[in-house]
Amino acid sequence: MPEDPAPARNKFRSDFIVEIALLAAVAVYLVIAQGQSVGDNLSFTVVGASLMALATYWTLHTARDGLEVIALRLRPGK
């Protein structure tokens, strides 16, 4: 864990921006997929599953970076 909280904050901000973009992409996908049932178009289903898996991974990644920022702020001896 870095000693200076500024790089951790900057990393968290950039991760958060990517998180918002991924959530917007999932929302657009869900709007487009409204009239389709799962498995009708295999490539469309694979794209959706991949997008949702990526969004889940990135959400956990962003949460880890957020916890790092909080830990640096609450670090004793500051």
N, C-alpha and C positions, 0 to 999 in steps of 0.2 A: 504494500500500500504506500503510495507516495506521501511525503511529509507535507508538501504544499497543496492546499485544497483547490487552488485555481485550475490546474490541469484536469483534475477530476470533475470540477464543475463544467468546464468547457466540453469535456468528453460526454458528460451527461446531457448537456444541451444539444449537441449534435446527434446523439442517440435518440433523444426525444423528438427531434425534427423528423428523423427517419421513421420513428414509431408512428407519428401522425400521418406521414405519407403512406405507410403500409396499411394503417387502419382505413384511410380513405380509399385505397385500392381494393381492400376487402369489401368495403361498403359498395363501391361501384360494381364489383363482381356480383355481389348478392342482388343488386338491383337488376343487372343484366340477366342473371340466372333465375329470376322469379318465375318465368313460365316454363322452365325445363325441369324434368325430374332427374334424379341422380342416375347416372349411367346411360342416359340417352345418347349423349355425345361424349365418348371416352376422353378425348383430348381436352374438352372443356372441363370435365370433372377432374382430370389430373391437374390442370392449371389451377383450379379452385382449391384442391387439396394441398397443392404445393404452396400456394399463396397463404393459406391459413396456417400451414406448418411454419412457414417463414415468419409470419406475424407472431405466432406463439413463441418461437425461439427469440425473436427480437424483443418481445415484451419482457421475457425473463432476463435477457441481457441488459435491458434498460433498467429494470428493477434492481439488478445487482449494482449497476453504476450509481443509482440513486441511493442505495444503502451505503455505498462507499463514501458518497458525499456527506451523508448524515453522520457516519462514523468519524469522518475527519473533523466535522464541526463539533462533535461531542467528545473528542479526544481529550483525556485529562492531561494536565501539564501544559496547556496552551497559554 
